[in-house]
């Protein structure tokens, strides 16, 4: 039987040929010798006791790369579980924010696609709990062969409800492969996590007057950003190391008890971000900012920090949590470069810095004030 192959919404050139890969590898040998990896994303002591006891309030904890421990609607959710100490021949740059053996029982696992930096079988096996796996279409057979039972495959825009929490698989621009023979045999995408109904049973919709509020806040945001630019006497590369001290020490914003969270998985820039923003009132966007260099090779599948901010705008989201950087040398950019470019573009776009939540590994952002 002919193997089903999945495709992106927009036809793009996938840079997957052996010739292109060899060119990148040759360039990389020269380029990495000039790279500075002295800066690493810091780790903070995780609040395991809180995570174990909390079944009521929403929270987000960054484990590292694309792995988050999310609590919403009484569920413990893990995204793209990877606790690997290395990727290919490259050692991990910073340890995971939570040790895999310390992760509380997991109810739901969201897997965006089959690439090894997003799906590690050994890591998945070490998680405890019921572990209902929500995976892209075409990936279920591989996981069943590995011994996993609770699996639900989803196509783009399909949803599943688990104990009052709705999970919708949404498009991204990417590809998949775990061997030379299974290219694009399973799908790829992101997930929107939401609690779509209030206690009265009314569907939660985008708040009325949001456009007006956004317009009225624009002037203040622009003034704040201009002041930041004027006062930024030290170079961005120097300020990067203070991101976590300044922003991490500050009080995190308090959201609703039922925030809508968008986990992008892995993606190049595409118009699908706008469609996701039209369909869902995204409050928190977990977006990748790393593995983009060289852009001629990585561009079709990985967004740059500048494109991540464009996606944030397309989604019309309120808060942006950067991910997919700081753990592995998947491409030629460094964690510092990714953060520097993100901050430079943020100021250029006059986006208030408080809307970018730069988490260290292991920190829990408690989304509700209760």
C-alpha positions as CSV (number, residue, x, y, z in Angstrom):
1,X,0.0,0.0,0.0
2,X,1.3,3.4,-0.9
3,X,2.4,5.5,2.1
4,X,0.3,8.6,2.7
5,X,2.4,11.8,2.6
6,X,1.3,15.0,4.3
7,X,1.9,18.5,2.9
8,X,1.9,22.1,4.1
9,X,-1.0,24.6,3.4
10,X,1.3,26.7,1.1
11,X,3.6,25.0,-1.4
12,X,7.2,25.7,-0.2
13,X,10.6,24.3,-1.1
14,X,11.6,21.9,1.6
15,X,15.4,22.1,2.0
16,X,15.9,18.5,2.6
17,X,18.1,17.3,-0.3
18,X,21.5,15.7,0.5
19,X,23.3,18.4,-1.5
20,X,21.7,21.2,0.6
21,X,22.4,19.3,3.8
22,X,26.0,18.9,2.9
23,X,26.4,22.6,2.0
24,X,24.9,23.5,5.4
25,X,27.2,21.1,7.3
26,X,30.3,22.5,5.5
27,X,29.3,26.0,6.3
28,X,28.5,25.0,9.9
29,X,32.0,23.7,10.6
30,X,33.5,27.1,9.9
31,X,30.7,29.2,11.5
32,X,30.5,27.4,14.8
33,X,34.2,28.1,15.5
34,X,33.2,31.8,15.7
35,X,30.2,31.4,17.9
36,X,30.0,32.3,21.6
37,X,28.1,29.8,23.7
38,X,29.2,31.3,27.0
39,X,25.7,32.5,27.7
40,X,23.2,29.8,28.7
41,X,19.6,30.1,29.7
42,X,19.6,30.0,33.5
43,X,17.9,27.4,35.6
44,X,15.8,28.1,38.8
45,X,14.8,25.7,41.4
46,X,11.3,24.3,40.3
47,X,8.5,24.5,42.8
48,X,7.7,20.8,42.7
49,X,5.5,20.9,45.8
50,X,3.2,23.5,44.2
51,X,3.0,21.6,41.0
52,X,2.1,18.4,42.8
53,X,-0.6,20.0,44.9
54,X,-2.0,22.3,42.3
55,X,-5.1,21.0,40.5
56,X,-7.1,24.2,40.3
57,X,-5.0,27.1,39.1
58,X,-3.5,27.5,35.6
59,X,0.2,27.5,35.3
60,X,3.1,27.2,32.8
61,X,6.5,25.8,33.6
62,X,9.3,25.7,31.0
63,X,11.3,22.5,31.1
64,X,13.4,23.5,28.1
65,X,13.3,23.6,24.3
66,X,9.7,22.9,23.4
67,X,8.8,21.0,26.6
68,X,6.4,22.7,28.9
69,X,4.5,21.4,32.0
70,X,1.1,23.1,31.8
71,X,-1.7,23.0,34.3
72,X,-5.2,23.9,33.1
73,X,-8.7,22.8,34.2
74,X,-7.3,20.3,36.7
75,X,-5.2,18.6,34.1
76,X,-1.4,18.1,34.0
77,X,-0.2,18.6,30.4
78,X,3.2,18.0,28.9
79,X,4.2,19.3,25.4
80,X,6.8,17.6,23.2
81,X,8.5,15.6,26.0
82,X,12.3,15.7,25.5
83,X,14.8,15.2,28.4
84,X,17.7,14.0,26.2
85,X,21.2,14.9,27.4
86,X,22.2,15.4,23.8
87,X,20.8,15.8,20.3
88,X,22.7,13.9,17.6
89,X,26.4,14.6,18.6
90,X,25.6,17.9,20.3
91,X,25.4,17.9,24.2
92,X,22.5,19.7,25.8
93,X,23.4,23.4,26.6
94,X,21.4,23.6,29.8
95,X,19.8,21.0,32.0
96,X,16.0,20.6,32.0
97,X,14.1,22.8,34.3
98,X,12.4,19.8,36.0
99,X,14.0,16.4,36.3
100,X,11.9,13.8,34.5
101,X,11.5,11.8,37.7
102,X,10.2,14.9,39.5
103,X,7.4,15.6,37.0
104,X,4.0,15.1,38.6
105,X,1.6,12.5,37.1
106,X,0.7,13.5,33.6
107,X,-2.8,13.4,32.2
108,X,-2.2,14.6,28.6
109,X,0.8,14.6,26.4
110,X,0.8,16.9,23.3
111,X,3.2,15.9,20.5
112,X,3.5,18.4,17.7
113,X,5.4,16.2,15.3
114,X,7.9,13.3,15.1
115,X,11.3,15.0,15.0
116,X,13.7,13.8,17.6
117,X,13.9,17.1,19.4
118,X,10.2,17.1,19.9
119,X,9.5,13.4,20.5
120,X,11.9,11.3,22.6
121,X,10.6,7.8,23.3
122,X,12.7,7.2,26.4
123,X,11.5,10.5,27.9
124,X,7.9,9.6,27.2
125,X,8.3,6.3,28.8
126,X,9.6,7.8,32.0
127,X,6.6,10.0,32.6
128,X,4.1,8.7,35.0
129,X,0.3,9.1,35.0
130,X,-2.4,8.1,32.5
131,X,-0.6,9.9,29.7
132,X,-3.3,10.3,27.1
133,X,-1.3,11.1,23.9
134,X,-2.7,13.6,21.4
135,X,-0.6,13.2,18.3
136,X,-0.7,14.3,14.6
137,X,-2.4,12.0,12.1
138,X,-0.1,9.2,11.0
139,X,2.0,9.0,14.1
140,X,-0.2,6.6,16.1
141,X,1.1,3.4,14.5
142,X,4.7,4.2,15.4
143,X,3.8,4.9,19.0
144,X,1.7,1.8,19.4
145,X,4.6,-0.3,18.2
146,X,6.6,1.3,21.0
147,X,4.0,0.1,23.5
148,X,1.9,3.1,24.1
149,X,-1.9,2.5,24.3
150,X,-3.8,5.8,25.0
151,X,-3.4,7.5,21.7
152,X,-5.7,9.9,19.8
153,X,-4.6,11.0,16.3
154,X,-5.8,14.4,15.0
155,X,-5.9,16.1,11.7
156,X,-5.7,19.9,11.4
157,X,-8.6,21.7,13.1
158,X,-9.8,18.5,14.8
159,X,-10.5,18.8,18.5
160,X,-10.9,16.5,21.5
161,X,-12.4,17.4,24.9
162,X,-10.8,15.9,28.0
163,X,-12.4,16.7,31.4
164,X,-13.7,20.1,30.2
165,X,-10.5,21.1,28.5
166,X,-10.5,21.4,24.7
167,X,-7.5,20.6,22.6
168,X,-7.4,21.6,19.0
169,X,-4.7,20.5,16.6
170,X,-3.9,23.5,14.3
171,X,-1.6,23.9,11.3
172,X,2.0,24.8,11.2
173,X,4.6,24.9,8.3
174,X,7.0,22.1,8.8
175,X,7.8,18.5,7.9
176,X,8.5,15.2,9.6
177,X,11.0,12.4,9.4
178,X,12.5,9.9,11.8
179,X,14.1,7.7,9.2
180,X,15.1,8.0,5.5
181,X,11.9,6.2,4.6
182,X,9.1,7.9,6.5
183,X,9.4,11.5,5.3
184,X,6.1,13.3,5.9
185,X,4.3,10.1,6.7
186,X,2.9,11.7,9.8
187,X,1.5,15.3,10.2
188,X,2.8,18.3,12.1
189,X,1.2,21.2,13.8
190,X,0.5,23.0,17.1
191,X,-2.2,22.9,19.7
192,X,-4.7,25.4,21.1
193,X,-5.7,24.6,24.7
194,X,-8.8,26.1,26.1
195,X,-11.8,25.8,28.4
196,X,-14.5,26.8,26.0
197,X,-17.4,27.1,28.4
198,X,-18.1,29.1,31.6
199,X,-20.0,27.9,34.6
200,X,-23.2,29.3,33.0
201,X,-22.5,27.3,29.9
202,X,-21.9,30.3,27.7
203,X,-19.1,30.0,25.1
204,X,-16.2,32.1,25.9
205,X,-15.5,34.5,23.0
206,X,-13.0,37.3,22.3
207,X,-13.7,40.2,24.7
208,X,-15.8,43.0,23.3
209,X,-14.0,46.2,22.6
210,X,-10.6,44.5,22.4
211,X,-9.7,46.3,19.2
212,X,-10.5,49.7,20.9
213,X,-8.6,48.8,24.0
214,X,-5.6,47.7,21.9
215,X,-5.7,50.9,19.9
216,X,-5.9,53.0,23.1
217,X,-2.9,51.2,24.6
218,X,-0.8,51.6,21.5
219,X,0.3,55.1,22.3
220,X,1.4,54.2,25.8
221,X,3.3,51.1,24.5
222,X,5.1,53.1,21.8
223,X,6.1,55.7,24.3
224,X,7.4,53.0,26.7
225,X,9.3,51.4,23.9
226,X,10.8,54.7,22.7
227,X,12.0,55.4,26.3
228,X,13.6,51.9,26.5
229,X,15.4,52.5,23.2
230,X,16.7,55.9,24.4
231,X,17.9,54.5,27.7
232,X,19.5,51.4,26.2
233,X,23.1,52.6,26.4
234,X,24.6,49.2,26.7
235,X,24.6,46.9,23.6
236,X,22.0,44.2,23.3
237,X,24.6,41.4,23.7
238,X,25.4,42.8,27.1
239,X,21.8,43.3,28.1
240,X,20.8,39.7,27.3
241,X,22.2,38.3,30.5
242,X,20.0,40.7,32.5
243,X,16.8,39.5,30.8
244,X,16.2,36.8,33.4
245,X,17.3,39.0,36.4
246,X,15.1,41.9,35.4
247,X,12.1,40.2,34.0
248,X,12.3,37.0,36.0
249,X,12.4,39.0,39.3
250,X,9.5,41.1,38.3
251,X,6.0,40.1,39.2
252,X,4.5,38.0,36.4
253,X,1.1,39.2,34.9
254,X,-2.1,37.6,36.3
255,X,-4.5,36.3,33.8
256,X,-7.9,34.6,34.0
257,X,-8.6,31.2,35.5
258,X,-9.2,29.8,32.1
259,X,-6.7,31.3,29.7
260,X,-6.5,30.1,26.1
261,X,-2.9,28.8,25.4
262,X,-1.4,28.3,22.0
263,X,1.6,25.9,21.7
264,X,3.1,26.4,18.2
265,X,5.3,23.3,18.1
266,X,7.7,24.0,15.2
267,X,7.0,26.1,12.2
268,X,8.3,28.4,9.5
269,X,6.4,31.6,9.0
270,X,3.1,31.2,7.2
271,X,-0.3,32.8,6.9
272,X,-1.8,30.1,9.1
273,X,-0.9,32.2,12.2
274,X,-3.6,34.7,11.1
275,X,-6.2,32.0,10.7
276,X,-5.4,30.6,14.1
277,X,-5.8,34.1,15.6
278,X,-9.2,34.5,13.9
279,X,-10.5,31.2,15.2
280,X,-9.3,31.4,18.8
281,X,-8.9,34.2,21.4
282,X,-5.3,33.4,22.2
283,X,-4.0,34.8,25.5
284,X,-0.6,33.1,25.8
285,X,1.4,32.2,22.7
286,X,4.3,29.7,23.2
287,X,6.4,30.5,20.1
288,X,9.8,29.3,18.8
289,X,12.6,31.8,18.3
290,X,15.6,29.5,17.7
291,X,17.2,27.1,15.1
292,X,16.8,29.7,12.3
293,X,20.4,30.1,11.0
294,X,21.4,29.8,8.2
295,X,18.1,31.2,7.0
296,X,18.5,30.0,3.5
297,X,18.4,26.4,4.8
298,X,16.2,26.7,8.0
299,X,13.7,29.4,6.8
300,X,11.0,27.1,5.4
301,X,10.6,25.3,8.7
302,X,11.9,27.6,11.5
303,X,10.8,31.1,12.2
304,X,13.3,33.8,13.1
305,X,12.8,35.9,16.2
306,X,11.5,38.7,14.0
307,X,9.0,36.4,12.3
308,X,8.0,35.1,15.8
309,X,6.9,38.6,16.7
310,X,5.0,38.9,13.4
311,X,3.3,35.6,14.3
312,X,2.5,37.0,17.7
313,X,0.9,40.0,16.0
314,X,-1.0,37.8,13.5
315,X,-2.4,35.7,16.4
316,X,-3.5,38.9,18.2
317,X,-2.2,37.3,21.4
318,X,-1.7,39.1,24.7
319,X,1.5,37.4,26.0
320,X,4.4,35.8,24.2
321,X,6.6,33.1,25.8
322,X,9.7,32.3,23.7
323,X,10.8,28.6,23.3
324,X,12.8,26.3,21.1
325,X,16.1,27.9,22.0
326,X,18.7,27.4,24.7
327,X,18.7,23.6,24.9
328,X,20.3,22.2,21.8
329,X,22.6,23.3,18.9
330,X,20.1,22.4,16.2
331,X,21.3,25.2,13.9
332,X,24.0,27.9,13.9
333,X,22.4,30.6,16.0
334,X,23.1,30.9,19.7
335,X,20.6,31.5,22.6
336,X,22.1,35.0,23.1
337,X,21.6,35.9,19.4
338,X,18.0,34.7,19.5
339,X,17.2,36.8,22.5
340,X,19.1,39.8,21.2
341,X,17.2,39.7,17.9
342,X,13.9,39.3,19.7
343,X,14.5,42.3,21.9
344,X,15.7,44.5,19.0
345,X,12.6,43.6,17.0
346,X,10.3,44.1,20.0
347,X,11.6,47.7,20.4
348,X,11.4,48.3,16.7
349,X,7.7,47.3,16.8
350,X,7.0,49.2,20.0
351,X,5.9,46.2,21.9
352,X,6.0,46.6,25.6
353,X,8.6,44.4,27.2
354,X,6.1,43.2,29.8
355,X,4.2,41.3,27.1
356,X,7.2,39.1,26.4
357,X,7.6,36.6,29.2
358,X,11.2,35.3,29.1
359,X,11.1,32.3,31.4
360,X,14.2,30.6,32.8
361,X,14.2,26.8,32.9
362,X,12.2,25.6,35.8
363,X,10.2,28.7,36.6
364,X,6.4,28.3,37.0
365,X,4.3,31.2,35.8
366,X,1.1,31.1,37.9
367,X,-1.5,32.5,35.5
368,X,-4.2,33.1,38.1
369,X,-4.0,35.2,41.2
370,X,-6.1,32.9,43.4
